[in-house]
Amino acid sequence: MSFPESIRSIYQAQLAEIHHAGIFKEERFIHSSQSADIEVEFPSGSELKKVINMCANNYLGLSSHPEVIKAAHEGLETRGYGMSSVRFICGTQDIHRELENRVTEFLGTEDTILFPSCMDANAGVFEAILTSEDIMISDRLVHASIIDGMRLCSAQHDTFKHLSMEHLEEKLQLHADKRLKLVITDGVFSMDGDTAMLDKMVELCEKYGAMLLVDDSHATGFIGKTGRGTHEYCNVFGKIDIITTTFGKALGGASGGCVSGRNEIVEMCRQKARPYLFSNTIAPVIVSGVLKVFDILSGSTERRDKL
Ligand SMILES: Cc1ncc(COP(=O)(O)O)c(C=O)c1O
């Protein structure tokens, strides 16, 4: 089948606009493993350069840690390469449940469900637990994956000014009549690196009978005294209803994510979250690597302290 010029020219014009706006994204090809020191080909086709990498989310330097790599090899040998199924048909191994239990223990929640990524966790969680009678009230600077997840959900939506607890309280008052109220924030914000005031948010949620969801992708593993995350840093460990997070940053940096929180919320996700039901979960090799990451983090806070 041909691709007519009339169609091609529409995309060419859009790409030219992206170039013109100065936001065309060119990828840098790394020829080494992910690390503080890497070898990069940029622009494409040029000679390799050795550079110091200041922009990965490899916060704890675990992306190429020898013990993590060894554990991943063992996972590959003992559990194979892929699952070839979604979780609820025949895509669950013992190590998937083991990882869910480890995350639950680490984050101080009641239960955890794995997703292929945190993007998928955020895409699935809202529609699984809310209906059109409910309201989502989000900080205006939440991550793109939360915005997309909220778009996929039939619940009503409102926002509060970035980090403004006064504005959040106004919105909680405004929506007092809704069946369920879910307040949504990043723990550490992905673009600016500032931190949500989770202690105040917990207080407000308790006062107005709302639930709190925190995306802690930029905090799990290294924020807080023992690296449990923003809830530990803000002294509200055990008080967050729903935490979503990624294994694609500090926790080895491969891929995968989860929803961790109240038992009923996690069970609703297992029954209804579409990226969980209709997509393969994390491959055994990665699950084995992440389990080793939790061994390393539970044994010592040395890496976090250095950071
Ligand atoms: C706050 C936040 N949430 C979610 C994600 C998505 O994580 P994943 O790579 O696991 O899909 C990111 C990644 O950039 C993020 O910064």
Ligand as a Chemical Component Dictionary entry (heavy atoms), coordinates in Angstrom:
data_LIG
# 
_chem_comp.id                   LIG 
_chem_comp.type                 NON-POLYMER 
_chem_comp.pdbx_formal_charge   0 
_chem_comp.three_letter_code    LIG 
# 
loop_
_chem_comp_atom.comp_id 
_chem_comp_atom.atom_id 
_chem_comp_atom.alt_atom_id 
_chem_comp_atom.type_symbol 
_chem_comp_atom.charge 
_chem_comp_atom.model_Cartn_x 
_chem_comp_atom.model_Cartn_y 
_chem_comp_atom.model_Cartn_z 
_chem_comp_atom.pdbx_ordinal 
LIG C1 C1 C 0 6.489 11.317 38.362 1  
LIG C2 C2 C 0 6.570 10.227 37.330 2  
LIG N1 N1 N 0 5.591 9.316  37.280 3  
LIG C3 C3 C 0 5.620 8.311  36.376 4  
LIG C4 C4 C 0 6.641 8.186  35.472 5  
LIG C5 C5 C 0 6.627 7.045  34.484 6  
LIG O1 O1 O 0 7.438 6.020  34.938 7  
LIG P1 P1 P 0 7.717 4.729  34.025 8  
LIG O2 O2 O 0 8.982 5.002  33.291 9  
LIG O3 O3 O 0 7.803 3.589  34.979 10 
LIG O4 O4 O 0 6.538 4.595  33.112 11 
LIG C6 C6 C 0 7.688 9.098  35.488 12 
LIG C7 C7 C 0 8.792 8.975  34.505 13 
LIG O5 O5 O 0 9.324 9.900  33.987 14 
LIG C8 C8 C 0 7.654 10.163 36.442 15 
LIG O6 O6 O 0 8.632 11.067 36.492 16 
# 
loop_
_chem_comp_bond.comp_id 
_chem_comp_bond.atom_id_1 
_chem_comp_bond.atom_id_2 
_chem_comp_bond.value_order 
_chem_comp_bond.pdbx_ordinal 
LIG C1 C2 SING 1  
LIG C2 N1 SING 2  
LIG C2 C8 DOUB 3  
LIG N1 C3 DOUB 4  
LIG C3 C4 SING 5  
LIG C4 C5 SING 6  
LIG C4 C6 DOUB 7  
LIG C5 O1 SING 8  
LIG O1 P1 SING 9  
LIG P1 O2 DOUB 10 
LIG P1 O3 SING 11 
LIG P1 O4 SING 12 
LIG C6 C7 SING 13 
LIG C6 C8 SING 14 
LIG C7 O5 DOUB 15 
LIG C8 O6 SING 16 
# 
